[in-house]
Amino acid sequence: MRLLDHARGLALIGAVVGLGWFLPGGAGSAFAQPGGRAVETIPGMPPVVDPNNLYSETGADKLSPAVANALPRVYVPNLKSNDVWVIDPSTRKVIERFRVGVNPQHVVPSYDLKTLWVTNNAEGRTDGSLTPIDPTTGKPGKPIAVDDPYNMYFTPDGRSAIVVAEALKRLDFRDPQTMVLQTSLPVPECGGINHADFSIDGRFAIFTCEYQGSLAKIDLVGKKVMGYLRLSKGGMPQDIRVSPDGKVFFVADMKAGGVFVVDAETFKEIGFIKTGIGTHGLYPSRDGTKLYAANRGVAHVGGPPHGKGSVSVIDFATRKVVADWPIPKGGSPDMGNVSVDGKTLWLSGRYDNVVYAIDTATGHVTSIPVGREPHGLAVWPQPGRYSLGHTGNMR
């Protein structure tokens, strides 16, 4: 596709985005800004507006009309108390709490941004479920029975929810609205399959295999395993994020205490960034230039309160740590997301039964008491056209 002047480019974006939303499964789209490269996406996926920054549509001024009536809230799933606590981010106070299923792990925004799903995986049991939350009221709805929903993602074309059945070593592709099963994909060599991120064109995803120190590359078009990669330090890979240009993936590793860098196309490890103890959650800054790495303070599953928890700030371009923010008096920062304006990083303090609100300019930490073992909290609303799942993997 030839380069267009600015006005024609904006018109084309509007037309193709419209096709992406209203004609899922239609022709793939390609768009390049002047001086950029075109990205040919899978059919039905909204276009990549800026090939050098796939986070371009998640800026503070890019709230979708779909979230216009969403209440500003932080939803905190408490793994051990089987409930969700709700925080008003403006007052930083808990304003509501409600019971959900057994072992709520994450609060996951839907692809269309209209529902928040609580993934209750009922670890070691058979009564897993998904609890929907209406973000315009903040109220839960009727749960849907689902096998082992540890985590959940959505295919970039919006056709399927991907329920990560961790204990079963399986990915279940389901209808994104009804959660009716479409197909299942066994991933037998991925013990502890849990977190994922997607290629810039939507053709594949990389999932982390926590208990095998490896990664699994999944063909999303053919619904098949493309291969596995054993990480050099053989640790416990956790969250994963693609770089703004889509060329590499950053993989948090709890035992290695840092972030591996993996080439997207060759699926080879090409670097390692030392961060802190128990590196777990990864979240892009609102402007897409930095990556916040939450270091949980312990290098294994389970731990005492007041560990050596911290947040490391990685520069995407240089792949170097440019700031370290320790949790005062110790803590266990785990998972969350950034606020709409990018000024606050919200993270669960898993082993301290708190939520941290961290100032992204200074690293100052405010702690808010919540339930027992808070895990994958969601900050809502979030800017972006659509959600790929987890705690708000937006595009």
Buried (B, 14 or more C-beta within 10 A) or exposed (E): EEEBEEEEBEEBBEEBBEBBBEEBEBEBBBBBBEEBEBBBBBBBBBBBBBBBBBBBBBBBEBBBEBBEEBBBBBBBBBBEBBBBBBBBBEEBEBEEBBEBBBBBBBBBBBBBBBBBBBBBBBBEEEEBBBBBBBBEEBEBEEBBBBBBBBBBBBBBBBBBBBBBBBBBBBBBBBEBEEBEEBEBBEBEBBBBBBBBBBBBBBBBBBBBBBBBBBBBBBBBEEBEBBEBBEBEBEBBBBBBBBBBBBEBBBBBBBBBBBBBBBBBEEBEBEEBBEBBBBBBBBBBBBBBBBBBBBBBBBBEEEBEBBBBBBBBBBBBEEBEBEBBBBBEEBBBBBBBBBBBEBBBBBBBBBBBBBBBBBEBEEBEBEBBEBBEBBBBBBBBBBBBBBBBBBBBBBB
